[in-house]
């Protein structure tokens, strides 16, 4: 039998439930304690983790001796303070959902605290672990493309889902759409290009979604579409195209990486539970296509995802693979694949993109990569 790990969850809403379902697929994963203030989410989580103790506050959880690792899946604006408390009062490993923080003032503090923490600290960037993106990463790493120059990421998807107390309708809670949703993509840009950003320019708006919604008299201020161009230190460049009112698309994400010798693309469908099987049949299968310049001729390969993993969440099986990696880091000392440094740099790029839209100019990233100024 695999060695057991006891997990404690801080927050257990929609994304927390996905983590619970995926941990249930990994032998030796026990859910010891859950902190979730919402009654409906608490009752639902209890069905997935019937042996878990439901705590009333974080201090009570910190007093427990049967916790091997923390999983933070609270609303975005709570992450920084909870991380700071764990860094101060616990030496256990931590997996925190993205984004690691929503306030630029927290970035350097969290970077410093994480560097001093004696156990693995892993930021949950699920997109890295989607099988089609993993296949694309392998093509890039294998030098099939030659000298990589351009990267394009397009996400055409459904609007933001309803969350507990509608926290995700406002920038002050989520960090803004380009932080909340798109830090995944800025992380992929850094990962695939092996480079650091120096300049960010963005254009975006609120044109279709949530315009008729009111919360205590306020209208949501989250972007529903944007373009972002990112220049990197080596001269490579990347672009993000986001549209959150395009759920009729066959594929939700389309990523292309172009080099001097070839181009590789991957196409990823959205969550299967949203696909209209009654009218359109089975959901699309993810695929990648390698298109060399010489000899010409695209080479398409389907990348199916295990049905059990698809049923466990909305991220093409990636949450499962992420937890396998986190487990190896805890038990075997394997490297943390998504460090706090990675998570914070992705957040900083999202914040720079948000600022670019608000100020109407490009943003220059500072030398440390964690802050930015108007270019």
Secondary structure as UniProt FT lines:
FT   STRAND          5..10
FT   HELIX           14..23
FT   TURN            24..25
FT   TURN            27..28
FT   STRAND          29..35
FT   HELIX           39..48
FT   TURN            50..51
FT   STRAND          53..55
FT   HELIX           58..62
FT   STRAND          69..72
FT   HELIX           76..78
FT   HELIX           79..89
FT   STRAND          93..97
FT   HELIX           104..106
FT   HELIX           107..116
FT   STRAND          121..124
FT   HELIX           126..129
FT   HELIX           131..141
FT   TURN            142..145
FT   STRAND          148..156
FT   HELIX           164..169
FT   HELIX           171..174
FT   HELIX           177..180
FT   TURN            181..182
FT   HELIX           183..193
FT   STRAND          197..205
FT   TURN            209..212
FT   TURN            216..217
FT   STRAND          225..232
FT   TURN            233..234
FT   STRAND          237..243
FT   TURN            247..248
FT   STRAND          253..259
FT   STRAND          262..268
FT   HELIX           272..274
FT   HELIX           277..280
FT   STRAND          287..292
FT   TURN            293..296
FT   STRAND          299..302
FT   HELIX           307..311
FT   TURN            316..317
FT   HELIX           318..332
FT   HELIX           340..359
FT   STRAND          363..365
FT   TURN            367..368
FT   STRAND          372..374
//
